[in-house]
Amino acid sequence: MKRFVAIIAVIMFAAVSLNATAGPKLEGVKCPLSGKPVKADKSVDYKGGKVFFCCANCPKAFDAKKHGTKGNHQLVQTGQFKQVKCFLAGRPVDATKTVDAAGVKVGVCCGGCLGKLKAAKDKVAFAFNDAAFTKGFAAAKSKK
């Protein structure tokens, strides 16, 4: 059963990564500073991807220490990064153990990690802080 779940998880993440190679998906994406819809021509380079903003002022005000968690969330939301393993334990994700974190489906490896994720008041801060992001997410590969 574990092998079956692992295979399904790999297939699901492969499908997501294939869709992610077409470029950033900006529909429904909000500015990490204002919460307003983003524009494709307002961005900054961040962790090998781009974080998008609503206006020309927000990119100037973006501070990775203050806004990095929301920037990490947006990198996944736009398909530039993908989840590759449980951000808590570093093990493969169980596709049946997921939670929505502000429009991004986040998976974990086990019931213990799922309980922690569900209990988090701010799921974005919990799943996309720099330590969690480094442990569980990676740049999506683009077509060449």
N, C-alpha and C positions, 0 to 999 in steps of 0.2 A: 504494500500500500504506500509506504514512504517513497519507494522508487517511482510509482505512478504519479504521485503528487509532485515530486521533483521534476519529472518529465513535463508535466502540464505547466509548471512554473517556468521552465526554460522556454517552452513554446510560447507562452504568453509574453514573456519579456522579449523574445525574439520578434514577435509581431509588433510590439510597441516600438522597438528600436528600428524596425524597418520603416514604420510611419514617421519616426523622428528624423530620418535622414533627408526629408524633403525641405528642411529649413524650419526655423522657429515658427510655432503655431501661436499666433497672438490673439486669436479670438477668445474673449472672456478673461484675458490676462490683465491684471491690475498693477498700476505703478506701486512699487514697494514703499514709496514715500507718501503719496497722496491717496492712494486707493482708487484713482480714476483709471479709465481705460488707457492702455499704452499706445504709442505710435511707433511704427517701424523705424522711423528716422531719428528717434531720440533714444540713444543707448550708450552704454559704456562697456568696455571689455572687462570681463570678470571671470577668473578661474578657467580661462580658455573658451569661454562662451560670451554671450552678450546679455546684459540686464537691460530691459526696456523701461521707458518712462513715459509720462503723459505730456511733458513739456520740456523746453530747453533749460529751465532752471533746476529741475530735479537731478539730472546727471551731474551737475556741478555740486549738488548738496549730498550726493550719495557717499556715505562713509561705510566702508566694509565692516568696521568694528560695530557700528550702530545698526546697520541695515543688512549685514551679511546673511543673516538667517532668512530674511525675506528674499534676498538675492538668490540664495541657494534654492529656495522653494520655486522661484520663478524659472531657474535654469532647468529644473525637472518639469515644471508645468509646460514649458515651451518645447520640450522634447530635446533639448540640447544635452541634458544629462539623463541618466536612467538609473533606477535602483538595480544593483547587482547582487546585494546580499542584505541580510538583516542588519540594520544600522545599530542595533544594540549588542548582538552577540557575534556578528560577523559570519554567521552560518547562512546556508541557502534559505531563501524565502519560501514559506509554505503558502501557496496561492489561495488557500482557504482562510488565511489569517491576514486580512487587510482592513484598513480603516481609511476613510476619506479625511485628508488634511487640507482643508480649504481648496478643494478641487483637484487634489493630487491623491491618487490611490497609493497608499504606503503599505508595504507588507512586512511581516516579521516571520521569524522561524518557528515560534512555539507559543503555546498558551500563556506561558509566563511573560514573554515579551508583549504579547497581545494585551494582556491585562494592564501592563504598564502604559502602553500606548493609549488604550481606551481611557485610562484614569487621568491622563495628562489633560490639564485644563486648556493649555495652548499647544495643540498638536503640531502646529508649524514650528514653534520654538523647540519642541521636544524632538521632532524628527529631522529638522533641517539646521540645527546648530552646527557649528563647524566640525566638532568631533564626530557627531553622528553622520554628517554629510561625507566626511572623509572615509569613514568606515563602511558606509553602505551604498554610495553612489559613485558613478563614473561617467565620463564624457561619452555620449552616444557617438558611435562611429558614423562618419558621413560617407556617402558614395563619392567615388573619384572618377 
